[in-house]
Amino acid sequence: MKTAIVLCLLITICGLLVTVAKADNGNQSQQEFDVMKAYSDMGLNKAKLIVTNFAELIKLQASMTYIYLNIRKIFNARVITELNKTRAAADAAIAKGKDAGHCYWYAVTIFEGVQKNLERQFLSCKNTNIEKYMNTLVVFDKFLKESNTIMEYILLDYIACKNKKSDAYFCNKDRIEKCVVYVETFVTNYYPMYCKIISSQVLANTMLCLRKHFEEGTKRVTEIGFIDQCLKDAE
């Protein structure tokens, strides 16, 4: 939410500054109108940015889910293979007159437990990395403060222009254009690049987390030796 507010202010200010910079220094009435119009658009820009940021977060979560579903598909295939081996061994034991039917269902119970644990670990991986993603964006708190400072600066300029106190200083285009450069640099370059880097890191960390638990789950499935003992104990 804080990030959305930061961008809201910055983009609003950017539009405001460009508008004011294009206005003629002597046309203070037009500048006043443009300033107030841009200021009134803040609510709309805020709503748009909140929706955009929410959509980006949903996109990130969808990517994580897609990664998990693919890993789960591979893991489930491995589990099915092991269960088929277990069923074959149990059927062979039953054919020899042993009471080994329960061995297969015991195997199913254990394998299901491994699957559920993998799903819990996925949720943990996803939630942990989403939290890190949101915490990393806290860096934009400082931009919130800076954007507020810029907004105050513009409003002071507006008041000064309105009161006709100092056309040469408060309504000077050079001062306005310096702010334009700062805001445009952040909005068009820094923020998109930063968000892209963070998203890439989050997806990479999620993949590493899932791979670790996938390997652990696979190892547990393939190394469970209960079936031999179960068959030995079968009468």
Secondary structure as UniProt FT lines:
FT   HELIX           2..22
FT   TURN            25..26
FT   HELIX           28..40
FT   HELIX           42..95
FT   TURN            96..97
FT   HELIX           101..136
FT   HELIX           137..140
FT   HELIX           141..162
FT   TURN            163..164
FT   HELIX           167..170
FT   HELIX           173..185
FT   HELIX           186..190
FT   HELIX           191..223
FT   HELIX           226..233
//
